[in-house]
Amino acid sequence: MQAITDDSSTAIKGTIAIDTTNKQLRLSMPNTIKKVAVIGAGTMGAGIAGLCAVNGCDVVLLDLKTETAQQGIDKLCGGRNPAVTAEQAARISAGSLDDLNQISDCDWICEAVVENLQIKRDLFSRLEPVRKDGSIITTNTSGIPLRDIYADMPERLRRDIAVTHFFNPVHIMKLVELVPGSETSTETMETLAGFLGGPLGNGLGKGVVYAKDTVNFIGNRIGCFWMLAGLHKAIEADISMETVDALMSKPIGLPPTGLYGLIDLIGLDVMDFVGKNLEQNLAADDPCRAYVKLPATESTMLANGQLGRKTGGGFYKMLKADDGSKSMQVFDLQARDWRAMQPATLDTTHQDVATLLFADDEEGQFAWDILSATFTYAASLVPEISDDIVNIDRAMKWGFNWAHGPFEMMDLVGAEKIASKLQNQGTELTGMLKVLNENKLSHFYENSNGTTQYLGTDGKYHALAQS
């Protein structure tokens, strides 16, 4: 994600191994992946194949039909900003699942087919007898537990299997979540982490985050909580959609899409799918359960096919007049009708997260409600989804383009102040917020002699390797 000097160091870019004490990633293994097979030539699979080709790997891209795989390769080279050059694309050969012998000499086989457990299990059963000893096999699932995919499969596969969860678009987004199974070998994880996190020319140049086999892993677990909770909390706030997005963007270091704009980009149908998956897999007492179902108006939008950008409009839509001029409209959630967009103007106290969260007005209360819930949720998930706060912060920065992860954001505001306000409103501190409070600490990160350290679950600070 360079050599480390402390066994407690957290994941960094480079060739990486597992710290057996706290299951973090660190440098040790050379890159051993030279030939790659990608199964599934959709946007994700083709993107992974293209990135491997850019890295100089020979790649086999397989789909149900060779023609479909070839179309995936062609799309990589097309458009205004192609992901690969023609020379790089020449390293990718197209094939079909009718000839799985094409994977027999591959070092890494990456499955990127539809999110269907039975389809994935059937595919892995077919791949296992064909792949060579020592090869690594991974799934790109974002929501299906890895343990369900490899259940009752041969020991060789259980030893060599992991999740490599890329974020789209693959050639742009930095994050890869790396998740082992209960029997995955250390060698498998070392080799994968080194290849994924190594610089281009000796790896894929990604930011590797070490996650656990829990629903939605790290990035989507917290990011989807923020989005789903935000939809519900915005209904309770007496502020416009434009103001919600203005607050949930620049002031807190999030992309300009804000809340509604991001869901328009993702699609309401995808958010509904995510919610149903969370409902099926979350623990009965998980706080996210309160938000897994879309609010009534959003459910009506979903039923009407008003999904977002891919359908021409969701919460926002662009209108083009006969004279070529353009105007933006928003879907008023109370009136359930379109109206002209009114750009939001934020008060000076709302333009910085440190003042916004303590602003004594409707907008400040909304920002506090959604962010304090997100902070509390993230804090409660250590060590359930990650052994440390650093992997969570990196997942949100690298996967959702947040300028600061939730723990870094709390430090910007004053983590001790966040904890105090939560207690004053009657919220029980859990997880890392409880660790912070019980040890009478004021921040999650500190700088000691020029070295950044992070707060561990043991209440002590540990050296942080550079990303």
C-alpha positions in Angstrom: 0.0 0.0 0.0 7.8 0.3 2.1 9.3 -1.3 4.8 7.9 -0.9 8.3 9.7 -0.4 11.6 6.9 -1.3 14.0 4.9 -4.5 14.1 1.8 -2.4 14.8 2.0 -0.4 11.6 -1.1 -0.2 9.5 -1.6 -1.1 5.8 0.6 0.9 3.4 1.1 0.9 -0.4 3.8 -1.5 -1.5 4.5 -5.2 -1.3 2.7 -6.3 1.8 2.4 -9.1 4.4 0.2 -9.8 7.3 1.2 -8.7 10.8 0.2 -11.8 12.8 -0.3 -9.8 15.9 -3.0 -7.5 14.7 -3.7 -8.7 11.2 -2.5 -5.6 9.4 -0.6 -5.4 6.2 3.1 -4.8 5.8 5.9 -5.2 3.3 7.6 -8.5 2.7 6.8 -10.4 -0.5 7.9 -9.8 -4.0 5.4 -9.6 -6.8 4.7 -13.0 -8.3 1.6 -12.3 -10.5 2.4 -12.2 -14.2 -0.6 -13.7 -16.0 -4.1 -13.0 -15.0 -7.5 -14.4 -15.9 -10.6 -12.2 -15.4 -14.0 -14.0 -15.6 -16.8 -11.5 -16.6 -16.4 -8.8 -19.2 -18.8 -6.2 -17.8 -17.7 -2.8 -16.7 -15.9 -4.1 -13.6 -14.3 -7.2 -15.1 -13.1 -5.4 -18.2 -11.7 -2.6 -16.0 -9.7 -5.0 -13.9 -8.4 -6.7 -17.1 -7.4 -3.3 -18.5 -5.6 -2.3 -15.4 -3.6 -5.5 -15.3 -2.7 -5.0 -19.0 -1.5 -1.5 -18.2 0.7 -3.1 -15.6 2.3 -5.3 -18.3 0.4 -8.5 -17.4 -0.8 -11.0 -20.0 -4.6 -11.2 -19.4 -7.3 -13.7 -20.4 -10.8 -12.1 -20.3 -13.6 -14.6 -20.4 -17.4 -14.3 -20.7 -20.2 -16.5 -21.8 -19.3 -15.7 -25.4 -16.0 -14.7 -26.9 -17.8 -11.9 -28.7 -18.9 -10.4 -25.3 -15.4 -10.5 -24.0 -14.1 -8.8 -27.1 -16.7 -6.1 -26.7 -15.4 -5.5 -23.2 -11.9 -5.1 -24.5 -13.1 -2.7 -27.3 -14.8 -0.5 -24.8 -11.6 -0.1 -22.8 -10.0 1.5 -25.9 -13.0 3.6 -26.9 -14.5 6.9 -25.7 -13.0 10.2 -25.2 -10.7 9.0 -22.4 -9.8 5.4 -23.1 -8.6 3.3 -20.2 -6.0 1.5 -22.2 -4.0 2.1 -25.4 -4.3 -0.2 -28.3 -0.8 -1.6 -27.5 -1.9 -2.4 -23.9 -5.2 -3.9 -25.1 -3.2 -6.3 -27.3 -2.1 -8.0 -24.0 -5.7 -9.0 -23.4 -7.1 -12.1 -25.2 -10.8 -12.7 -25.3 -12.4 -16.1 -24.7 -15.5 -17.9 -23.5 -16.3 -20.1 -20.5 -16.5 -23.0 -22.9 -12.7 -23.3 -22.8 -11.6 -22.9 -19.2 -8.2 -24.4 -20.0 -7.2 -20.9 -20.9 -6.8 -20.2 -17.1 -4.6 -23.2 -16.5 -1.3 -21.2 -16.5 -2.6 -18.0 -14.8 -1.2 -16.8 -11.5 -4.4 -14.9 -10.5 -8.0 -15.7 -11.5 -10.4 -12.9 -10.7 -14.1 -13.6 -10.8 -16.3 -10.5 -11.6 -19.7 -11.9 -12.6 -23.1 -10.9 -11.4 -23.9 -10.7 -7.7 -25.6 -14.1 -7.4 -24.3 -16.6 -4.9 -25.3 -19.8 -6.8 -23.8 -18.5 -10.1 -20.5 -17.7 -8.3 -20.4 -21.1 -6.5 -21.1 -22.9 -9.8 -18.3 -21.0 -11.5 -15.8 -21.6 -8.7 -16.6 -25.3 -8.9 -15.7 -25.3 -12.6 -12.6 -23.2 -12.1 -11.0 -25.2 -9.3 -10.1 -28.3 -11.2 -8.5 -26.3 -14.0 -6.3 -23.8 -12.2 -2.7 -24.6 -11.4 -1.3 -25.2 -7.9 -0.3 -22.0 -6.2 -2.6 -19.8 -8.3 -4.8 -17.3 -6.4 -8.5 -17.1 -7.0 -10.6 -14.2 -5.9 -14.2 -12.8 -6.1 -15.0 -9.2 -6.7 -18.3 -9.4 -4.7 -19.3 -6.3 -2.8 -22.1 -7.9 -0.7 -22.0 -11.7 -0.7 -20.1 -13.2 2.2 -17.0 -15.0 1.1 -17.6 -17.9 3.5 -20.9 -18.6 1.6 -19.1 -18.7 -1.7 -16.4 -21.3 -0.7 -18.5 -23.3 1.7 -17.9 -27.1 1.3 -15.3 -26.5 -1.5 -11.9 -28.2 -1.6 -9.2 -27.3 0.9 -6.9 -26.1 -1.9 -9.5 -23.5 -3.0 -10.2 -22.4 0.6 -6.5 -21.8 1.1 -6.1 -19.8 -2.1 -9.3 -17.7 -2.1 -10.0 -14.1 -1.1 -12.1 -11.1 -2.0 -10.6 -8.3 -4.1 -13.3 -5.7 -4.1 -12.4 -2.9 -6.6 -14.3 0.3 -6.8 -15.6 1.7 -10.1 -14.2 3.0 -12.4 -11.3 0.7 -11.8 -8.7 2.8 -13.6 -9.6 5.8 -11.5 -10.7 4.8 -8.0 -7.8 4.0 -5.7 -9.5 1.6 -3.3 -9.3 -2.1 -3.2 -10.7 -4.0 -0.2 -8.8 -7.2 0.4 -10.7 -9.8 2.5 -9.4 -13.2 3.5 -11.5 -16.3 4.3 -11.0 -18.2 7.5 -8.6 -20.6 5.9 -6.9 -18.3 3.4 -3.1 -18.7 3.6 -0.7 -16.0 4.6 1.2 -16.5 1.3 -2.0 -15.8 -0.7 -2.6 -12.5 1.2 1.0 -11.4 0.9 1.1 -12.0 -2.8 -2.2 -10.4 -3.5 -1.5 -7.3 -1.3 1.9 -6.8 -2.8 0.5 -7.0 -6.4 -2.5 -4.8 -5.8 -0.7 -2.2 -3.8 2.6 -2.1 -5.7 3.3 0.8 -8.0 2.4 0.5 -11.6 5.0 -1.6 -13.4 5.3 -3.7 -10.3 1.7 -3.9 -9.2 -1.7 -2.2 -9.8 -1.0 1.0 -7.9 -4.1 0.7 -5.6 -4.7 1.7 -2.0 -5.1 -1.7 -0.3 -7.4 -1.8 2.7 -7.6 -4.9 4.8 -11.2 -5.7 5.6 -13.1 -8.6 7.1 -15.7 -11.0 5.8 -18.6 -8.9 7.0 -21.5 -7.5 5.0 -20.5 -4.7 2.6 -16.9 -4.8 4.0 -15.7 -1.3 5.1 -16.4 1.4 2.5 -19.9 0.4 1.5 -20.9 -0.5 5.0 -20.2 3.0 6.3 -20.8 4.9 3.0 -24.2 3.3 2.5 -25.1 3.9 6.2 -24.4 7.6 5.6 -26.5 7.7 2.4 -29.5 5.7 3.6 -29.6 7.4 7.0 -29.2 10.7 5.2 -32.3 10.1 3.1 -34.4 9.5 6.2 -32.9 12.3 8.2 -33.3 14.9 5.4 -37.0 14.2 5.5 -37.1 15.3 9.1 -35.1 18.5 8.4 -37.0 21.5 7.2 -34.4 22.4 4.6 -34.3 22.1 0.8 -32.6 19.4 -1.2 -30.2 21.9 -2.6 -29.2 22.9 0.9 -28.8 19.3 2.0 -26.3 18.7 -0.8 -24.5 22.0 -0.2 -24.0 21.0 3.5 -23.0 17.4 2.6 -20.2 18.4 0.3 -17.6 21.1 0.5 -18.1 22.1 4.2 -17.3 18.6 5.4 -14.8 17.6 2.6 -17.1 15.4 0.5 -17.5 15.5 -3.3 -19.7 18.2 -4.8 -22.4 15.7 -5.6 -23.5 15.8 -2.0 -26.1 13.3 -0.8 -28.8 13.3 -3.4 -26.4 13.9 -6.3 -24.4 10.9 -5.3 -27.5 8.7 -5.1 -28.5 10.0 -8.6 -25.1 8.8 -9.8 -25.3 5.4 -8.2 -29.0 4.8 -8.9 -32.0 4.4 -6.6 -32.3 0.8 -7.8 -28.8 0.1 -6.6 -29.5 1.7 -3.2 -32.7 -0.4 -2.9 -30.6 -3.5 -3.6 -28.0 -2.5 -1.1 -30.7 -1.9 1.5 -32.3 -5.3 1.0 -28.9 -7.0 1.2 -28.2 -5.1 4.5 -31.6 -6.1 5.9 -30.8 -9.7 5.1 -27.3 -9.8 6.6 -27.1 -7.3 9.4 -27.3 -8.3 13.0 -30.7 -7.7 14.6 -29.5 -4.8 16.7 -27.4 -3.1 14.1 -28.3 0.7 13.9 -28.4 0.6 10.1 -31.5 -1.5 10.2 -33.5 1.7 10.9 -32.7 3.0 7.5 -32.5 0.0 5.1 -35.9 0.6 3.5 -36.1 3.6 1.2 -38.4 6.5 2.4 -41.9 6.6 0.9 -41.3 9.2 -1.7 -38.0 7.5 -2.9 -39.9 4.2 -3.0 -42.5 5.8 -5.3 -39.6 7.2 -7.5 -38.1 3.7 -7.7 -41.5 2.2 -8.7 -41.8 4.8 -11.4 -38.4 4.1 -12.8 -37.1 7.5 -11.7 -33.7 6.1 -10.8 -31.1 8.9 -11.4 -28.8 9.9 -14.2 -29.1 6.6 -16.1 -32.9 7.2 -16.6 -32.5 10.9 -17.4 -33.5 12.1 -13.9 -33.8 11.1 -10.3 -33.5 13.8 -7.7 -32.1 16.1 -10.4 -32.5 16.4 -14.1 -31.1 18.6 -16.8 -33.5 20.2 -19.3 -32.3 21.4 -22.7 -34.4 24.1 -24.4 -34.9 24.5 -28.2 -32.3 27.3 -28.3 -29.7 24.9 -26.8 -29.7 26.5 -23.3 -29.7 24.2 -20.3 -31.4 24.4 -16.9 -31.4 22.1 -13.9 -34.5 21.0 -12.1 -35.0 19.2 -8.8 -37.7 16.8 -7.7 -39.4 18.4 -4.8 -39.9 15.5 -2.3 -42.8 17.2 -0.5 -44.7 18.3 -3.6 -43.6 15.2 -5.5 -43.1 17.4 -8.6 -40.3 19.0 -10.5 -39.3 22.6 -10.0 -36.4 24.9 -10.9 -33.2 24.4 -9.0 -32.4 27.2 -6.5 -28.7 27.3 -5.6 -28.1 27.2 -1.9 -26.2 29.9 -0.1 -24.7 28.8 3.2 -24.2 30.9 6.3 -20.6 31.5 7.2 -21.0 29.2 10.2 -22.0 26.4 7.9 -19.0 26.4 5.6 -16.6 24.6 7.9 -17.3 21.2 9.6 -15.9 22.4 13.0 -18.5 25.2 13.2 -21.3 23.5 11.2 -21.7 20.7 13.7 -22.2 23.1 16.6 -24.4 25.6 14.7 -27.6 26.2 16.6 -30.1 26.2 13.7 -31.9 23.7 11.5 -29.0 23.3 9.1 -26.5 22.7 11.9 -28.8 20.2 13.5 -29.3 18.2 10.3 -25.5 18.1 9.7 -25.0 17.0 13.3 -27.7 14.3 13.1 -26.3 12.6 10.0 -22.6 13.0 10.8 -22.8 12.1 14.5 -24.8 9.0 13.6 -22.1 8.1 11.0 -19.3 8.8 13.5 -20.9 6.6 16.1 -21.6 3.8 13.6 -18.0 3.8 12.3 -16.6 3.9 15.9 -18.8 0.9 16.9 -17.5 -1.2 13.9 -14.0 -1.5 15.2 -12.9 -4.3 15.4 -16.0 -5.9 13.7 -15.2 -4.8 10.2 -11.6 -3.6 10.6 -9.0 -4.1 13.3 -8.2 -0.3 13.3 -9.5 3.1 12.5 -6.9 3.7 9.8 -8.3 1.1 7.4 -11.8 2.7 7.9 -10.5 6.2 7.2 -8.6 5.1 4.1 -11.6 3.2 2.8 -13.8 6.3 2.9 -11.1 8.5 1.3 -10.1 6.1 -1.4 -13.5 4.6 -2.1 -15.8 7.6 -1.6 -13.4 10.5 -2.3 -13.9 11.9 1.2 -11.2 14.4 2.1 -11.1 12.9 5.6 -12.2 9.6 7.0 -14.7 9.7 9.9 -12.0 9.5 12.6 -9.9 12.2 10.9 -13.0 14.3 10.6 -13.8 14.0 14.3 -10.2 15.1 15.0 -10.7 18.2 12.8 -13.8 19.1 14.9 -12.3 17.9 18.2 -13.0 14.2 18.9 -13.4 15.0 22.6 -16.0 17.6 21.8 -17.9 15.1 19.6 -17.9 12.5 22.4 -19.0 15.1 25.0 -21.9 16.3 22.8 -23.0 12.7 22.2 -23.0 12.0 26.0 -24.9 15.3 26.7 -27.7 14.2 24.3 -27.9 10.8 26.0 -26.0 8.7 23.4 -24.0 5.9 24.8 -20.4 5.9 23.6 -19.4 2.6 21.9 -16.3 1.2 20.2 -13.5 3.6 19.5 -15.4 6.6 21.0 -15.7 4.7 24.2 -11.9 3.8 24.1 -11.2 7.5 23.5 -13.4 8.6 26.4 -12.3 6.0 28.9 -8.6 6.8 28.3 -9.3 10.6 28.7 -7.9 11.3 25.2 -8.9 14.1 22.9 -8.0 12.8 19.5 -7.7 9.6 17.4 -4.4 10.5 15.8 -1.4 12.3 17.2 2.0 13.4 15.9 5.0 12.2 18.0 8.5 13.2 17.0 7.4 13.6 13.4 5.6 10.3 13.3 1.8 10.0 13.0 0.3 7.6 15.4 -3.3 6.2 15.6 -5.4 5.1 18.6 -5.8 1.4 18.9 -8.5 -0.7 20.6 -6.1 -1.1 23.5 -6.3 2.6 24.3 -2.7 3.2 23.2 -1.2 5.0 20.2 0.6 3.0 17.5 2.9 4.0 14.7 1.3 4.7 11.4 3.2 3.9 8.2 2.7 6.3 5.4 0.2 5.4 2.6 
